[in-house]
Amino acid sequence: MTRLHRHQLVRPSPSAWTALRASAADAVERECLTLWAARGLPLVVTQQRCDAGAAADRIATGLSAPLRWASRRIGVILDRSDVLFFDEFPVARALTKLLPVPTRTAWDRLCRSVAAEGAQPRVYGSYGWQALTGMAHVHADSDVDLWAGVHDAAQADAIAALFARAEIPGLRLDGELIFDGDTAVSWREWLAWRAGGTRSILVKTVGGSRLASDLAEIVRDVKVAA
């Protein structure tokens, strides 16, 4: 069984789309789901229910609608059997063509620097959805959300520092470092925590969130650098 993780995409089957459209909450939701189905667009894995009644063969997913639907968030439940395959948001360098020309050199430099640290950053959020759909999701206050998978604290330190130092005209970076596949922390909060500015840090997974106060609580069963 495929392990779920934050920001993971799923591609539903045609029969699943038919059922989702039929069960839409209102006309706007039905119109959006109809468009998603017609264009073969993905849904994103969202927070999973962790109560005793939650079924392992059901997946909580959703989408963020484009600006034409006021960025409405739509949540739907899929049977695992209705997932054709799992996918990912685009790699960060795929965003280059969507950015203003003056920002592209600095963006490419950041992507190459993170890759040199052994990670492949991916874009999600409004910029990620716009890259996937070709529709307008980005607005004037949109951050560029990036996530990068990391193996240990040393790699996390290096990549968070690169994000913090990046100077990309007109863009504000945000996002997460993801340990062990699905243990995420904000890279901004990671830097503050590692510098001793906070005693604990918020850790998120597809199952929920918790506070951690030491590295062993973040990267379980993985050797980390202090």
Secondary structure, 3 states (H helix, E strand, C coil): CCCCCCCEEEEECHHHHHHHHHCCCCHHHHHHHHHHHHHCCCEEECCCCCCCCCCCCEEEEEEECCHHHCCCEEEEEEEHHHEEEEEECCEHHHHHHHCCHHHHHHHHHHHHHHHHCCCCCEEEHHHHHHHHHCCCCCCCCCCEEEEEEECCHHHHHHHHHHHHHCCCCCCCEEEEEEECCCEEEEHHHHHHHHCCCCCCEEEEECCEEEEECCHHHHCCCCCCCC
